Amino acid sequence: MRTLFIVNPAAGQGRAGGRWDKARELAKGIFPGLELARTEKPGHGRELARQATADGVELIVAVGGDGTVGEVVDGFLSVPAQVRHETVLATFPAGSGCDFASHMGVPREPEAWAKFIAEGKRRRLDAGRATFRAADGAPRSRHFLNVAALGLPGDVALSVAARGKFLGGTLTYLVEGVLSVMTAKARRMRLTVDGVAEPAASYHLAAVANTSTFGGGMKLAPQADAEDGLLDLLTIGDMTRPELMSLLPRAYSGTHAGRPGVVLRRARRVEVHSDAPLPLNIDGDADGSSPVVFEVLPKAIPFRL
């Protein structure tokens, strides 16, 4: 089996390379002749995965955090289906958050991971696709594996992009979340859910989740299932800042759902229009703005788990 490990040495504040060094010898025992490529810039993982898939690499392993996995997924899905049918994806979690790996039960320790990957079987996972307005105003699409959102998460993504994950994944997102809540203002949005247009309303957050957590452990959609062919849609309506702040710790325990102003439901396609462009958070990255269409791609990704 031709196997390529795409390593993001910048993931996890530069710890991804060190974690992979510990696991590389174990991986060689499972995948003799493995190939290695290191990312050199943002988006490079997408390019490497696209080329590897087009070249018929049978197993592509993303070494890093959710951003690295997201780039590999996006690169894989950019290749026509008839070309990519022989390729399977996997991950070695070495980033600061690794929400996808946590959701799917992928171990972080090299020895446990090696046993896990050696015994893993192919599973077909859903993916999400966001079609939105790029920075230059042109329409663009990007695939995601975890969560895509706008409102407060978009504000947080912009702050993290500007200041970096100075406290690691979980604490950085928590601090930036608190700072964003302290100045939060609900934004007017118009949602169309599975073809049904809803009245315009003010929301602090609108998010679609393929897996349960984001931001280093925030249980945004506790019951999300990456194999059910649906996205979990979470909206948080207009409320006071103290009320909004009280939801923050509940989001880490997953007990926010059902609270006043918090609505969680499932959908296949969600359109969001807003009075002013709102920044997007896609798998933790700040990327583009509304208007946006989110849709699920059922069973789109073969994953070794």
Buried (B, 14 or more C-beta within 10 A) or exposed (E): EBBBBBBBBBBBBEBBBEBBEEBBEBBEEEBEEBEBBBBEEEEBBBBBBBBBBBEEBEBBBBBBBBBBBBBBBBBBBBBEEEEBEEBBBBBBBBBBBBBBBBBBEBBBEBEEBBBBBEEBEEBEBBBBBBBBBEEEEEEBBBBBBBBBBBBBBBBBBBBBBEEEBEBBBBEBBBBBBEEBBEEBEBBBBBBBBBEEEEEEBEBBBBBBBBBBBBBBBBBBBBEBBBEBEBBBBBBBBBBEEEBBBBBBEBBBEBEBBEBEBBBBEBBBBBBBBBEEBBBBBBBBBBBBBBBBBBBBBEBBBBBBB
